[in-house]
Amino acid sequence: MPRVWRVMRVERGRPAIGASARALGVRVGSPTSDVLLRPDGRVGPGSGGMSVSPSWRLLPAHRIPRRLTSRGGSEATGSNNDACWAIGQGEFVSGPFANRLILSVDGPSHGTVQPETIISLSEFQRHWRTLGIFGSLTRREHGYGRISFVRASVGGTARANRGGGGESADADAIRDQMDGLWARLPDGEQQLSRWLSEDIYLLSSDWEVVHDGSTEAANALQAARDAMEAQDWPAFLALCRTIRRQVEPSRLFYLCGRAWSAMGEKDIALLFFDKACAIDPTNENYQCLARHS
């Protein structure tokens, strides 16, 4: 069986089963449906299925539980009520999966588990209950069009993490809405949107500046200066995430805002300029940028 990963809620130590983006199953009859029903109401190969990835790190950042950020989960913004679950040991390639199911791989970071033959929707949903044991990353580690997506992420990711730690029904609805937008992005633009999720996550972060005198830290700071001078904004933003603990928060937010503004994303830039103003309201430069973004 190919090895696949999916983010799902935890119920009695196992992944939840149901018609949800956060369970074993598929959504039907909504704008975010995972399968296209045939005229007779049945489903078959090629009609869609349950989304999976070859690695938990390749799952959408808005799905990966936030607690996994420190373990390489990018700047994850998903619900901490969920876990990253895996099943299978084989290569992530199209072919037989299990229990009359097949895996259809449509890209290096995404595939869908579909019915092997044309069957009723209820029979398809029953197959999830007969799958083998999933392993949870949480348990194994001991408790632990781009413009459309960018625009949704600005409001969506921020709202999903506002109040209650992102565990509200509204936060789950926002993540559901973002799934369809995410799936339509090319891989390269999915990466840019991952960066956006990481950068927006910074807005709710606090840190104390650490003066690191190592050669590695000095090189990272110089690389960031070079990228900024060259106006290589994606590289600059990536380096900002690396050096953030060496830079005053207000200064870092200001720099992130400049980068996003230079890439034409004024709405995103304003978030960072506003945050810089909130931290340092006496800085006239920050105030001016916020007013004119």
C-alpha positions in Angstrom: 0.0 0.0 0.0 1.4 3.5 -0.9 2.3 5.6 2.1 -0.1 8.5 2.4 -0.6 11.3 4.9 -3.8 13.2 5.9 -4.7 15.6 8.7 -7.7 14.3 10.7 -9.4 14.8 14.0 -8.6 12.4 16.8 -11.5 10.3 18.1 -10.8 7.7 20.8 -7.2 7.4 19.6 -8.0 7.0 15.9 -8.8 9.2 13.0 -12.4 10.5 12.9 -14.6 9.0 10.2 -17.1 11.2 8.3 -17.8 13.5 5.4 -15.3 16.1 6.4 -12.0 17.6 5.3 -10.7 16.6 8.7 -11.8 12.9 8.7 -11.7 9.7 6.9 -14.2 10.3 4.1 -15.2 12.7 1.4 -17.4 15.8 1.2 -20.4 15.7 -1.2 -23.0 18.2 -2.3 -21.2 21.4 -1.3 -18.9 24.0 -3.0 -15.9 22.1 -1.5 -17.1 18.6 -2.6 -14.3 16.0 -3.0 -16.2 13.8 -5.5 -18.3 14.3 -8.5 -21.4 12.1 -8.5 -22.5 10.3 -11.6 -26.1 10.9 -12.8 -27.2 7.8 -11.0 -25.7 9.1 -7.7 -22.8 6.6 -7.8 -19.0 7.3 -7.8 -16.1 5.7 -9.6 -12.5 6.1 -10.6 -11.7 9.5 -12.0 -14.6 11.2 -10.1 -12.4 12.5 -7.2 -11.8 11.2 -3.7 -10.1 11.8 -0.4 -7.1 14.1 -0.6 -3.7 12.7 0.7 0.0 13.7 0.5 3.2 11.7 0.4 4.6 13.6 3.5 3.0 15.5 6.3 5.2 18.4 5.5 3.6 18.7 2.1 0.1 19.1 3.5 -1.4 22.6 3.2 -0.1 24.8 6.0 -3.6 25.8 7.1 -4.3 22.1 7.8 -1.1 21.0 9.7 -1.6 21.4 13.5 0.1 24.5 14.8 2.0 22.5 17.5 4.1 20.9 14.7 5.6 24.2 13.6 8.7 23.5 15.7 9.1 20.1 14.2 9.4 21.2 10.6 5.8 21.9 9.8 6.6 25.3 8.3 4.5 27.9 10.1 1.5 25.6 10.5 -1.8 27.2 11.2 -4.1 24.2 11.5 -6.2 23.1 14.5 -4.4 21.5 17.4 -7.5 19.2 17.8 -6.2 17.4 14.7 -3.2 15.1 14.1 -1.2 14.1 11.0 -2.0 10.4 10.3 -0.2 8.0 7.9 -0.9 4.6 6.5 1.0 2.3 4.2 4.7 1.9 3.5 5.0 1.9 -0.3 5.9 4.5 -2.9 3.5 7.4 -3.5 2.4 6.4 -7.0 -0.9 5.7 -8.7 -2.2 2.2 -8.3 -4.0 -0.2 -5.9 -4.5 1.1 -2.4 -6.7 -1.1 -0.2 -10.2 -2.5 0.1 -11.2 -1.9 -3.5 -9.7 1.6 -3.3 -7.0 3.1 -5.6 -4.6 6.0 -5.2 -4.6 8.5 -8.1 -1.6 10.8 -7.9 -2.0 14.2 -9.7 1.2 15.9 -8.6 4.3 15.5 -6.4 2.5 16.7 -3.3 -1.1 15.5 -3.8 -3.2 12.5 -4.7 -6.7 11.2 -4.0 -8.0 7.9 -2.7 -10.8 6.8 -5.1 -13.1 3.8 -5.6 -11.6 1.1 -7.8 -14.9 0.5 -9.6 -18.3 2.3 -9.9 -20.0 1.9 -6.6 -22.7 3.6 -4.5 -21.6 6.6 -2.4 -22.7 4.8 0.8 -20.5 1.8 -0.1 -17.6 4.2 -0.8 -18.0 5.8 2.5 -18.1 2.4 4.3 -14.7 1.5 2.9 -13.0 4.0 5.3 -14.2 2.0 8.3 -12.3 -1.1 7.0 -8.9 0.5 6.5 -6.0 -0.7 8.6 -4.4 1.1 11.5 -3.2 4.6 10.9 -0.1 5.8 12.6 -0.3 9.3 14.1 2.6 11.7 13.8 1.4 13.3 17.1 1.7 10.0 18.9 4.9 8.9 17.4 6.5 12.3 18.4 5.1 12.1 21.9 2.3 14.6 22.0 3.4 16.6 19.4 -5.6 31.3 -9.2 -2.7 32.5 -6.3 -4.3 35.9 -5.9 -7.6 34.3 -4.8 -5.7 32.1 -2.3 -3.6 35.1 -1.1 -6.7 37.2 -0.5 -8.5 34.4 1.3 -5.4 33.8 3.4 -5.1 37.4 4.5 -8.5 37.4 6.1 -8.9 33.6 6.6 -5.7 32.7 8.3 -5.9 35.8 10.5 -9.6 35.0 11.5 -8.9 31.3 12.0 -6.3 32.2 14.6 -8.2 35.0 16.3 -9.6 34.1 19.6 -9.8 30.6 21.0 -6.5 29.6 19.4 -8.1 28.8 16.0 -10.3 26.0 17.4 -13.7 27.5 16.6 -16.3 26.3 14.1 -15.7 29.5 12.2 -12.0 28.7 12.0 -12.8 25.2 10.6 -15.2 26.7 8.0 -12.5 29.1 6.9 -10.0 26.2 6.4 -12.6 24.3 4.4 -13.1 27.2 2.1 -9.3 27.5 1.6 -9.0 23.8 0.5 -10.6 24.4 -3.0 -8.4 27.4 -3.7 -5.3 25.6 -2.5 -6.0 22.6 -4.8 -6.2 24.8 -7.9 -2.8 26.4 -7.4 0.3 25.2 -9.3 3.0 23.7 -7.0 5.2 26.9 -7.3 2.3 29.1 -6.2 1.4 26.7 -3.4 4.9 27.4 -2.1 4.3 31.2 -2.2 1.1 30.7 -0.3 2.9 28.6 2.3 5.2 31.5 2.8 2.2 33.8 3.2 0.8 31.4 5.9 4.2 31.5 7.7 4.4 35.3 7.5 0.8 35.9 8.8 1.5 33.5 11.6 4.3 35.9 12.7 1.7 38.5 13.4 0.5 36.6 16.5 4.1 35.8 17.6 6.2 37.5 20.2 9.9 37.0 20.7 12.9 38.5 22.4 15.8 39.6 20.3 18.8 37.2 20.6 22.2 38.7 19.7 23.8 35.7 18.0 27.5 36.3 17.3 28.0 33.2 15.3 29.4 33.2 11.8 26.2 31.5 10.6 24.0 34.2 12.0 26.2 37.0 10.5 26.0 35.3 7.1 22.2 35.0 7.3 21.9 38.7 8.1 24.2 39.6 5.2 22.3 37.3 2.8 19.1 39.1 3.8 20.7 42.5 3.1 22.0 41.2 -0.3 18.5 39.9 -1.2 16.9 43.2 -0.3 19.4 45.2 -2.3 18.8 42.9 -5.3 15.0 43.1 -4.7 14.8 39.4 -4.6 11.7 39.6 -2.4 10.8 35.8 -2.1 14.4 35.1 -1.0 14.4 38.1 1.3 11.2 36.9 3.0 12.6 33.4 3.4 15.7 34.8 5.1 13.5 37.1 7.3 12.0 33.9 8.8 15.5 32.6 9.5 16.8 35.8 11.1 13.7 37.0 12.9 15.0 36.4 16.4 18.0 38.6 15.6 15.8 41.6 14.6 13.4 43.8 16.6 9.8 42.7 15.9 8.7 46.1 14.7 11.6 46.3 12.3 11.0 42.8 11.0 7.3 43.5 10.4 8.2 46.7 8.6 10.6 44.8 6.4 8.1 42.0 5.6 5.6 44.7 4.7 8.0 46.4 2.3 8.7 43.0 0.6 5.0 42.1 0.2 4.2 45.7 -1.0 7.0 45.4 -3.6 5.4 42.2 -4.9 2.2 44.0 -5.4 0.3 42.6 -2.4 -0.8 45.9 -0.7 -3.4 44.2 1.5 -0.8 41.9 3.0 1.8 44.6 3.4 -0.7 46.7 5.4 -1.1 43.9 7.9 2.6 44.1 8.6 2.9 47.9 8.6 -0.1 48.1 11.1 1.7 45.6 13.3 4.9 47.6 13.2 3.0 50.7 14.1 1.3 49.0 17.0 4.6 47.9 18.5 6.4 51.2 17.8 3.7 54.0 17.4 6.4 56.7 17.6 8.1 55.7 14.4 6.8 58.2 11.7 8.1 56.0 8.9 5.9 53.1 9.9 2.9 55.4 10.3 3.4 56.9 6.8 3.7 53.5 5.2 0.6 52.3 6.9 -1.4 55.3 5.9 -0.4 55.1 2.2 -0.7 51.3 1.7 
